Amino acid sequence: MSGALLIVGCGKMGSALLDGWLNQGRDPNSIHIVEPTEELAVGLRSRQTNVYASFEELPDSLSPSVVLLAVKPQVMEAVVKPYKEYKGAGTVFLSIAAGKTIKFFENILGSDAGIVRTMPNTPAAVGRGITVAYANAPVNAEQKEECQTLLEAVGDVAWIGDEDLMDGVVAVSGSGPAYVFYLTEALAAAGVKAGLPEGLAQQLARATVSGAGELQYQSTEEISQLRINVTSPGGTTAAALEVLMGEDGLQPVMDRAILAAAQRSKDLA
């Protein structure tokens, strides 16, 4: 990676990416951060990065290769406008804002600006996220490769060639961690109803979901085969799956949930 990195807004996801870059061996002095919240800025300065309270404080000599746009979507338009100054052949704008389309950024920065829209998810905080990315036409191969390297600091990366797929991406992976957390809650609550002490039910549910997730992550087998491997004919797992895989079971509920999230993503965009 060559050139300076500029991070605009450094909350949870921005900080996760920053930590990933520093762990990759990125020189902290090459990273510049605009973060007006002093409480966050103090922690960022402890990482030996360059921290500023506003765009106006940035050094005139700064010429970033990547500008990471990591502020909240509702304030993005107002915040991004002055950064148009960095538009050029050597700079790519990398957005992690949910619901903000390439067209949204082109209206602010210009259609000739190199822009990569991404959808990361919260497991990035532990290096196990997945980010889906889409680049507009001005982004060249070298810039795409640099964005790939930066995003891989917090997990897997998948590129799409059709931006319309982002609504489904948001519904499945962007919002998906919440579904898994709720599954864990529901599993623990069902355990309590089956007679387990609450503390034990919570422990079992948390360890089971995270352990199964890790097994799934490491395995090369199809997900359906992993399920089959656990299911003995006529056994306890089969009895539970008969309910979960019934006509009114988990799949139709999940279908409705994903469609609702995807539609909300369209509405927000």
C-alpha positions as CSV (number, residue, x, y, z in Angstrom):
1,M,0.0,0.0,0.0
2,S,1.4,3.4,-1.0
3,G,0.3,6.8,-0.1
4,A,-1.6,8.2,2.9
5,L,-4.9,7.0,4.2
6,L,-7.5,9.4,5.3
7,I,-10.4,8.2,7.6
8,V,-13.4,10.5,7.9
9,G,-15.2,9.4,11.1
10,C,-13.7,6.7,13.3
11,G,-16.5,5.0,15.3
12,K,-16.7,1.2,15.8
13,M,-16.3,0.1,12.2
14,G,-13.7,2.7,11.4
15,S,-11.8,1.7,14.5
16,A,-12.0,-2.0,13.6
17,L,-10.5,-1.2,10.2
18,L,-7.9,1.0,11.7
19,D,-6.8,-1.7,14.1
20,G,-6.7,-4.2,11.2
21,W,-4.4,-1.9,9.2
22,L,-2.1,-1.3,12.1
23,N,-2.0,-5.1,12.7
24,Q,-1.0,-5.5,9.0
25,G,2.0,-3.4,9.7
26,R,0.7,-0.1,8.2
27,D,2.8,2.9,9.4
28,P,0.5,4.8,11.8
29,N,2.1,8.1,10.6
30,S,0.6,7.5,7.2
31,I,-2.9,7.4,8.6
32,H,-4.8,10.6,9.0
33,I,-8.2,10.7,10.9
34,V,-10.9,13.3,11.1
35,E,-12.8,12.7,14.3
36,P,-14.5,15.6,16.0
37,T,-15.5,13.6,19.1
38,E,-12.8,14.2,21.6
39,E,-13.3,11.1,23.6
40,L,-12.7,9.0,20.5
41,A,-9.9,11.2,19.4
42,V,-7.9,10.6,22.6
43,G,-7.9,6.8,21.9
44,L,-6.9,7.3,18.3
45,R,-4.0,9.5,19.2
46,S,-2.7,6.7,21.5
47,R,-2.3,4.6,18.4
48,Q,0.2,7.3,17.1
49,T,-2.0,8.2,14.2
50,N,-2.6,11.8,13.0
51,V,-5.9,13.0,14.4
52,Y,-7.8,16.2,13.5
53,A,-11.1,17.7,14.6
54,S,-12.3,18.8,11.2
55,F,-11.5,18.9,7.5
56,E,-10.1,22.4,7.9
57,E,-7.3,21.2,10.2
58,L,-5.9,18.7,7.6
59,P,-2.5,19.7,6.2
60,D,-2.4,21.3,2.8
61,S,0.2,18.8,1.6
62,L,-2.0,15.8,2.3
63,S,-2.7,13.7,-0.8
64,P,-4.4,10.5,0.3
65,S,-4.6,7.4,-1.9
66,V,-7.7,6.3,-0.1
67,V,-10.4,8.3,1.7
68,L,-12.5,6.1,4.0
69,L,-15.9,7.5,4.5
70,A,-17.1,6.1,7.8
71,V,-19.5,8.7,9.3
72,K,-23.2,7.9,9.9
73,P,-25.3,7.8,6.8
74,Q,-27.7,10.5,8.0
75,V,-24.8,13.1,8.1
76,M,-22.8,11.8,5.2
77,E,-23.9,14.4,2.6
78,A,-23.0,17.4,4.8
79,V,-19.7,15.9,5.9
80,V,-18.4,14.6,2.5
81,K,-18.7,17.8,0.5
82,P,-15.3,19.4,1.3
83,Y,-13.5,16.1,0.6
84,K,-14.2,16.6,-3.1
85,E,-10.9,18.5,-3.0
86,Y,-9.1,15.1,-3.1
87,K,-10.8,13.9,-6.2
88,G,-8.3,12.8,-8.8
89,A,-6.7,9.9,-10.6
90,G,-4.7,9.0,-7.5
91,T,-7.5,8.9,-4.9
92,V,-10.3,6.4,-4.4
93,F,-13.2,7.1,-2.0
94,L,-14.1,4.0,0.1
95,S,-17.6,4.1,1.7
96,I,-18.8,1.8,4.5
97,A,-22.1,3.7,4.9
98,A,-25.2,1.5,4.7
99,G,-27.8,2.6,2.2
100,K,-25.7,5.3,0.4
101,T,-25.4,4.4,-3.2
102,I,-22.7,5.2,-5.8
103,K,-25.1,7.7,-7.3
104,F,-25.4,9.5,-4.0
105,F,-21.6,10.0,-3.8
106,E,-21.3,10.9,-7.5
107,N,-23.8,13.6,-7.0
108,I,-21.5,15.1,-4.4
109,L,-18.1,14.2,-5.6
110,G,-18.7,14.1,-9.4
111,S,-19.2,11.1,-11.7
112,D,-15.5,11.1,-12.5
113,A,-14.6,10.3,-8.9
114,G,-13.4,6.8,-8.1
115,I,-15.8,5.4,-5.5
116,V,-16.1,2.0,-3.9
117,R,-19.3,1.2,-2.0
118,T,-19.0,-1.5,0.7
119,M,-21.2,-3.3,3.2
120,P,-19.1,-4.7,6.1
121,N,-20.6,-6.4,9.2
122,T,-19.9,-6.2,12.9
123,P,-17.7,-9.4,13.2
124,A,-15.1,-7.2,11.7
125,A,-14.4,-6.1,15.3
126,V,-12.8,-9.5,15.9
127,G,-11.3,-10.0,12.4
128,R,-14.0,-12.3,11.2
129,G,-16.2,-10.0,9.2
130,I,-17.2,-10.2,5.6
131,T,-17.4,-7.1,3.4
132,V,-19.1,-6.9,0.0
133,A,-17.8,-4.2,-2.4
134,Y,-18.9,-2.5,-5.6
135,A,-16.7,-0.1,-7.6
136,N,-17.8,2.5,-10.1
137,A,-16.2,2.8,-13.6
138,P,-13.4,5.3,-12.6
139,V,-11.9,2.9,-10.1
140,N,-8.8,1.3,-11.7
141,A,-7.4,-2.2,-11.0
142,E,-4.7,-0.9,-8.7
143,Q,-7.2,1.0,-6.6
144,K,-9.5,-2.0,-6.4
145,E,-6.6,-4.1,-5.3
146,E,-5.6,-1.6,-2.6
147,C,-9.2,-1.5,-1.3
148,Q,-9.2,-5.3,-1.3
149,T,-6.1,-5.3,0.9
150,L,-7.5,-2.7,3.3
151,L,-10.8,-4.6,3.7
152,E,-9.2,-8.0,4.2
153,A,-7.7,-6.6,7.4
154,V,-11.0,-7.4,9.1
155,G,-12.2,-10.5,7.3
156,D,-13.3,-11.9,3.9
157,V,-14.1,-9.7,0.9
158,A,-16.5,-10.4,-2.0
159,W,-17.0,-8.1,-5.0
160,I,-20.2,-7.7,-7.0
161,G,-20.7,-6.3,-10.5
162,D,-24.3,-5.2,-9.9
163,E,-25.0,-2.6,-7.3
164,D,-28.6,-3.6,-7.0
165,L,-27.5,-6.8,-5.2
166,M,-26.5,-4.6,-2.2
167,D,-30.0,-4.7,-0.8
168,G,-29.8,-8.4,-0.5
169,V,-26.3,-8.2,0.9
170,V,-27.5,-5.8,3.6
171,A,-30.3,-8.1,4.5
172,V,-28.1,-11.3,4.7
173,S,-24.7,-10.3,6.0
174,G,-25.1,-6.6,7.1
175,S,-28.0,-7.3,9.4
176,G,-27.2,-11.0,9.7
177,P,-25.2,-10.9,13.0
178,A,-28.3,-9.6,14.8
179,Y,-30.3,-12.7,13.6
180,V,-27.6,-15.0,15.0
181,F,-27.6,-13.2,18.3
182,Y,-31.4,-13.4,18.5
183,L,-31.1,-17.2,17.6
184,T,-28.8,-17.5,20.6
185,E,-31.3,-15.6,22.8
186,A,-34.1,-17.9,21.6
187,L,-32.1,-21.0,22.2
188,A,-31.2,-20.0,25.7
189,A,-34.8,-19.0,26.5
190,A,-36.1,-22.4,25.1
191,G,-33.5,-24.1,27.3
192,V,-34.9,-22.4,30.4
193,K,-38.4,-23.5,29.4
194,A,-37.0,-27.1,29.2
195,G,-35.9,-26.8,32.8
196,L,-32.3,-25.6,32.6
197,P,-31.1,-22.8,35.0
198,E,-30.9,-19.5,33.1
199,G,-27.1,-19.2,33.6
200,L,-26.4,-22.6,32.2
201,A,-28.9,-22.2,29.3
202,Q,-27.1,-18.9,28.3
203,Q,-23.7,-20.6,28.6
204,L,-24.8,-23.6,26.5
205,A,-26.5,-21.4,23.8
206,R,-23.6,-19.0,23.4
207,A,-21.0,-21.8,23.2
208,T,-23.1,-23.9,20.9
209,V,-23.8,-21.1,18.4
210,S,-20.2,-19.8,18.4
211,G,-18.7,-23.3,18.2
212,A,-21.0,-24.4,15.4
213,G,-20.1,-21.1,13.6
214,E,-16.4,-21.9,13.8
215,L,-16.9,-25.5,12.7
216,Q,-18.9,-24.2,9.7
217,Y,-16.2,-21.6,8.9
218,Q,-13.4,-24.1,9.0
219,S,-15.2,-27.0,7.2
220,T,-15.1,-27.5,3.4
221,E,-18.4,-29.5,3.5
222,E,-21.7,-28.1,2.4
223,I,-23.7,-26.5,5.2
224,S,-26.5,-29.0,4.7
225,Q,-24.1,-31.8,5.1
226,L,-22.9,-30.4,8.4
227,R,-26.5,-30.5,9.6
228,I,-26.9,-34.1,8.4
229,N,-23.7,-35.1,10.2
230,V,-25.3,-34.1,13.5
231,T,-28.6,-35.7,12.8
232,S,-29.1,-39.4,13.7
233,P,-32.3,-40.9,12.2
234,G,-35.0,-41.0,14.8
235,G,-32.9,-39.2,17.3
236,T,-33.3,-36.0,19.3
237,T,-31.9,-33.7,16.7
238,A,-34.2,-35.2,14.1
239,A,-37.2,-34.5,16.3
240,A,-36.2,-30.8,16.7
241,L,-35.5,-30.4,13.0
242,E,-38.9,-31.8,12.1
243,V,-40.3,-28.7,13.8
244,L,-37.7,-26.2,12.5
245,M,-37.9,-27.5,8.9
246,G,-41.7,-27.8,8.8
247,E,-43.9,-25.7,6.6
248,D,-44.4,-23.2,9.3
249,G,-40.8,-23.5,10.6
250,L,-37.6,-21.4,10.3
251,Q,-37.3,-21.1,6.5
252,P,-40.5,-19.2,5.8
253,V,-39.8,-16.9,8.8
254,M,-36.3,-16.3,7.5
255,D,-37.6,-15.6,4.0
256,R,-39.9,-12.9,5.3
257,A,-37.2,-11.4,7.5
258,I,-34.7,-11.1,4.7
259,L,-37.3,-9.6,2.3
260,A,-38.3,-7.1,4.9
261,A,-34.7,-6.1,5.5
262,A,-34.0,-5.9,1.8
263,Q,-37.0,-3.7,1.2
264,R,-36.0,-1.4,4.0
265,S,-32.6,-1.1,2.5
266,K,-34.2,0.0,-0.8
267,D,-36.4,2.5,1.0
268,L,-33.4,4.0,2.9
269,A,-31.5,4.4,-0.4
